[in-house]
Amino acid sequence: MNHLALWPTALEALQALASHYGPAMDEAAAEVGLASPAWYGWLLPALAFEPDPMSTDRLRVRSPYVAPQLVDERLQDAAEAGFLLPVAEGEYRLTDDRGRQAAHRVIEAAYARMAPLQPLPSDDLERLADLLGRLVRSCLAAPEPPGKWSITHSRRVDPGPGAPVVVRIDQALSDLAAYRDDAHLAAWAPQAVDAHAWEALTTLWRGEAATPDELAAKLARRGHSAAAYGAALDDLSRRGWVAGDAGGYRVTPAAAEMRQAAEALTDRLFYAPWACLDPPEAGELEDLLVRFGAGLRQTA
């Protein structure tokens, strides 16, 4: 079968699962004094980075679109609140008491919500976990590019084979999402463009914004100002990738072709390890993912 149909289905299943445990994680975070969404970008990644410290630069390897000053502020705020311990200039670790306890409490809340879920018969859940686990191992063994930064760090918080089956499925889907990020980063890195400019180009390409103000509003979670997006659009204009002015920009035909090529390369890099599944197994995986997501949505 065509593997290109599988990741959107898998992502829908992951999102359906997250709708069950996401609120529980937010509630657990709030109970220890963490407000969403500020903790999303650093609390659990801090565990994934261990034994290495966490820094803005390291966090932005996988999330390069976020403004560095926003990441700096969140890390500094967390340190002031006692969740992080500065260990060097711009580097932090979880504090042994408040920080580590908060991270584990949030994870445990997610696992407790997932453990009793039964969106498929038990044998089907185990089969889904097995197929996804094979994909993850194949991604880890695949030649570079892409690199393995995101998936390697995702694997560091793996709960292990003794975890409830739905928890293992969530981990595998999260690992694959991380590898998708690795693949996309590898696909556009040769363009040597600032990350927020690349995302601005993508947003214009998708028809979701046309001006610096619209970009700042659409991508507010990234922490960049309209002026920063204006400067990014100026750079894209000099490259011949966009045309227009502050009243409205559009992607040029050459840039649209380049952006589509980057998307196609992302798919090629990402799906190469999926060859570990033969066509019947790929079809089985699709069926399991569809039914898994449907079962989760019915009980949401």
C-alpha positions as CSV (number, residue, x, y, z in Angstrom):
1,M,0.0,0.0,0.0
2,N,1.0,3.7,-0.2
3,H,2.8,4.5,3.0
4,L,2.0,8.2,2.5
5,A,-1.5,7.6,3.8
6,L,-0.2,6.1,7.1
7,W,1.3,9.1,9.0
8,P,-1.8,11.3,8.8
9,T,-3.8,8.4,10.2
10,A,-1.2,7.8,12.9
11,L,-1.1,11.5,13.8
12,E,-4.9,11.5,14.1
13,A,-4.7,8.6,16.4
14,L,-2.1,10.3,18.6
15,Q,-4.2,13.4,18.7
16,A,-7.2,11.4,19.8
17,L,-5.2,9.8,22.5
18,A,-3.8,13.1,23.7
19,S,-7.3,14.5,24.0
20,H,-7.8,11.9,26.8
21,Y,-4.6,12.5,28.8
22,G,-3.8,16.2,27.9
23,P,-6.3,17.6,30.4
24,A,-5.0,15.3,33.2
25,M,-1.5,16.6,32.5
26,D,-2.6,20.2,32.7
27,E,-4.4,19.6,35.9
28,A,-1.4,17.9,37.5
29,A,0.8,20.7,36.4
30,A,-1.6,23.3,37.8
31,E,-1.6,21.5,41.1
32,V,2.2,21.9,41.5
33,G,2.1,25.6,40.4
34,L,2.7,25.3,36.6
35,A,0.5,27.2,34.2
36,S,0.0,25.9,30.6
37,P,1.3,26.3,28.0
38,A,4.5,27.7,29.5
39,W,5.6,24.3,30.9
40,Y,5.1,22.3,27.7
41,G,8.4,23.4,26.2
42,W,10.8,22.6,29.0
43,L,9.4,20.4,31.8
44,L,9.3,17.0,30.1
45,P,12.2,17.8,27.7
46,A,14.3,18.4,30.9
47,L,13.9,14.7,31.7
48,A,14.7,13.8,28.1
49,F,18.0,15.7,28.1
50,E,19.3,14.0,31.2
51,P,22.1,13.5,32.1
52,D,22.9,16.6,30.0
53,P,21.7,20.0,31.1
54,M,18.9,21.9,29.2
55,S,19.4,25.2,27.4
56,T,17.6,27.4,25.0
57,D,19.9,26.3,22.2
58,R,19.3,22.7,22.9
59,L,15.6,23.1,23.1
60,R,15.5,25.0,19.8
61,V,17.2,22.1,17.9
62,R,13.8,20.4,17.7
63,S,11.7,23.6,18.1
64,P,13.6,26.2,16.1
65,Y,10.6,28.2,15.3
66,V,10.2,29.5,18.8
67,A,11.8,32.9,19.6
68,P,14.9,32.3,21.7
69,Q,13.9,35.2,24.0
70,L,10.6,33.4,24.8
71,V,12.5,30.2,25.7
72,D,15.0,32.2,27.8
73,E,12.1,33.8,29.7
74,R,10.4,30.5,30.4
75,L,13.5,28.9,31.7
76,Q,14.4,31.9,33.9
77,D,10.9,32.0,35.3
78,A,11.0,28.2,36.1
79,A,14.4,28.7,37.8
80,E,13.0,31.5,39.9
81,A,10.0,29.3,40.9
82,G,12.3,26.6,42.0
83,F,11.7,24.0,39.3
84,L,15.0,24.5,37.5
85,L,18.6,24.9,38.9
86,P,21.0,27.0,36.9
87,V,24.2,25.0,36.4
88,A,26.1,27.2,34.0
89,E,25.4,30.3,31.9
90,G,22.0,29.6,30.2
91,E,22.0,25.9,31.3
92,Y,19.6,24.3,33.7
93,R,18.6,21.0,35.3
94,L,15.5,20.0,37.2
95,T,15.7,20.6,40.9
96,D,15.7,17.3,42.8
97,D,12.7,18.3,44.8
98,R,10.2,20.6,43.1
99,G,11.3,20.2,39.5
100,R,11.7,16.4,39.3
101,Q,8.6,15.8,41.4
102,A,6.6,18.0,39.1
103,A,7.8,16.2,35.9
104,H,7.1,12.8,37.3
105,R,3.7,13.9,38.6
106,V,2.6,15.2,35.2
107,I,3.8,12.0,33.5
108,E,2.1,9.8,36.0
109,A,-1.1,11.7,35.5
110,A,-1.0,10.9,31.8
111,Y,-0.2,7.3,32.3
112,A,-3.0,6.9,34.9
113,R,-5.4,8.3,32.3
114,M,-4.2,6.0,29.5
115,A,-3.8,2.7,31.5
116,P,-7.6,1.8,31.6
117,L,-8.4,2.8,28.0
118,Q,-9.6,0.0,25.9
119,P,-10.3,1.4,22.4
120,L,-9.5,-2.0,20.8
121,P,-9.5,-5.6,22.0
122,S,-6.4,-6.5,23.9
123,D,-4.8,-8.6,21.2
124,D,-5.3,-5.8,18.7
125,L,-3.7,-3.3,21.0
126,E,-0.7,-5.5,21.5
127,R,-0.4,-6.0,17.7
128,L,-0.6,-2.2,17.2
129,A,2.1,-1.7,19.8
130,D,4.3,-4.3,18.1
131,L,4.0,-2.8,14.6
132,L,4.7,0.7,15.9
133,G,7.6,-0.5,17.9
134,R,9.2,-2.1,14.8
135,L,8.8,1.2,13.0
136,V,10.5,3.1,15.8
137,R,13.4,0.6,15.8
138,S,13.7,0.9,12.0
139,C,13.8,4.7,12.3
140,L,16.6,4.5,14.8
141,A,18.6,2.2,12.6
142,A,18.1,4.2,9.4
143,P,21.0,5.9,7.7
144,E,21.4,9.7,7.9
145,P,20.0,12.0,6.9
146,P,17.8,12.7,8.8
147,G,19.7,13.0,12.0
148,K,18.2,11.3,15.1
149,W,18.2,14.3,17.6
150,S,14.5,14.4,18.2
151,I,13.7,10.7,18.2
152,T,16.7,9.9,20.4
153,H,15.6,12.4,23.0
154,S,12.0,11.2,22.7
155,R,13.2,7.6,23.5
156,R,14.9,8.7,26.7
157,V,11.5,8.9,28.4
158,D,10.3,5.5,27.2
159,P,8.4,3.8,30.1
160,G,9.7,0.4,29.0
161,P,8.1,-2.9,28.0
162,G,6.3,-3.3,31.2
163,A,4.1,-0.2,30.8
164,P,0.4,-0.6,29.9
165,V,-0.1,-1.2,26.2
166,V,-1.8,2.1,25.5
167,V,1.1,3.9,27.1
168,R,3.5,2.0,24.9
169,I,1.5,2.9,21.9
170,D,1.5,6.6,22.9
171,Q,5.3,6.4,23.3
172,A,5.8,4.9,19.9
173,L,3.5,7.4,18.2
174,S,5.4,10.2,20.0
175,D,8.7,8.7,18.8
176,L,7.5,8.7,15.2
177,A,6.3,12.3,15.5
178,A,9.8,13.2,16.7
179,Y,11.4,11.4,13.7
180,R,9.0,13.3,11.5
181,D,10.5,16.5,12.9
182,D,14.0,15.2,12.3
183,A,13.0,14.5,8.7
184,H,11.5,18.0,8.1
185,L,14.5,19.7,9.7
186,A,16.8,17.8,7.4
187,A,14.7,18.7,4.4
188,W,14.8,22.5,4.8
189,A,18.2,22.9,6.5
190,P,20.1,23.2,3.2
191,Q,18.1,26.4,2.4
192,A,20.2,28.2,5.1
193,V,17.2,30.4,6.1
194,D,16.2,31.4,9.6
195,A,13.6,29.1,11.1
196,H,11.0,31.7,11.7
197,A,11.4,32.9,8.1
198,W,10.9,29.3,6.9
199,E,7.8,29.0,8.9
200,A,6.5,32.3,7.6
201,L,7.1,31.0,4.1
202,T,5.2,27.8,4.9
203,T,2.3,29.8,6.4
204,L,2.0,32.0,3.3
205,W,2.4,28.8,1.1
206,R,-0.6,27.3,2.9
207,G,-2.6,30.5,2.5
208,E,-3.0,31.1,6.2
209,A,-1.5,34.6,6.4
210,A,-0.3,37.3,4.0
211,T,1.1,40.1,6.2
212,P,3.5,40.5,9.1
213,D,0.6,41.2,11.5
214,E,-1.3,38.2,10.3
215,L,1.8,36.0,10.8
216,A,2.4,37.3,14.3
217,A,-1.3,36.6,15.2
218,K,-1.3,33.1,13.5
219,L,2.0,32.1,15.1
220,A,1.6,33.9,18.4
221,R,2.7,30.8,20.3
222,R,6.2,31.3,18.8
223,G,6.8,34.6,20.5
224,H,8.0,36.6,17.4
225,S,6.8,40.1,16.8
226,A,5.2,41.5,13.6
227,A,8.4,43.4,13.1
228,A,10.4,40.2,13.2
229,Y,8.1,38.6,10.6
230,G,8.4,41.8,8.6
231,A,12.2,41.4,8.6
232,A,11.8,37.7,7.7
233,L,9.6,38.6,4.7
234,D,12.2,41.2,3.6
235,D,14.8,38.4,3.6
236,L,12.4,36.1,1.7
237,S,11.7,38.8,-0.8
238,R,15.4,39.3,-1.5
239,R,15.7,35.6,-2.1
240,G,12.9,35.8,-4.7
241,W,10.7,33.6,-2.6
242,V,7.9,36.0,-1.9
243,A,6.5,39.1,-3.7
244,G,4.5,42.0,-2.4
245,D,4.8,44.4,0.5
246,A,3.5,45.0,4.0
247,G,0.0,45.1,2.7
248,G,0.2,41.5,1.5
249,Y,2.8,39.0,0.4
250,R,2.4,35.9,-1.8
251,V,4.8,33.0,-2.4
252,T,6.5,33.1,-5.9
253,P,6.0,30.1,-8.2
254,A,9.7,29.1,-7.8
255,A,9.4,29.2,-4.0
256,A,6.2,27.2,-4.1
257,E,7.9,24.6,-6.1
258,M,10.9,24.6,-3.7
259,R,8.6,24.4,-0.7
260,Q,6.7,21.5,-2.2
261,A,10.0,19.8,-2.9
262,A,11.0,20.1,0.8
263,E,7.7,18.5,1.7
264,A,8.3,15.7,-0.7
265,L,11.8,15.2,0.7
266,T,10.4,15.2,4.2
267,D,8.2,12.3,3.2
268,R,11.0,10.4,1.5
269,L,13.2,10.7,4.5
270,F,10.5,9.9,7.0
271,Y,9.0,7.0,5.2
272,A,12.2,5.2,4.2
273,P,12.3,3.2,7.4
274,W,8.7,2.1,7.0
275,A,10.0,-0.4,4.4
276,C,10.4,-2.7,7.4
277,L,6.7,-3.4,7.0
278,D,5.5,-5.5,4.0
279,P,2.3,-4.4,2.2
280,P,0.0,-6.6,4.2
281,E,1.5,-5.4,7.5
282,A,1.2,-1.8,6.4
283,G,-2.5,-2.4,5.6
284,E,-3.0,-4.0,8.9
285,L,-1.3,-1.1,10.7
286,E,-3.6,1.4,8.9
287,D,-6.7,-0.6,9.9
288,L,-5.6,-0.8,13.5
289,L,-4.8,2.9,13.6
290,V,-8.2,3.9,12.2
291,R,-10.0,1.7,14.6
292,F,-7.8,2.8,17.5
293,G,-8.5,6.5,16.8
294,A,-12.2,5.9,16.3
295,G,-12.5,4.0,19.6
296,L,-10.7,6.8,21.4
297,R,-13.0,9.5,19.9
298,Q,-16.1,7.5,20.9
299,T,-15.0,7.5,24.6
300,A,-13.5,11.0,24.7
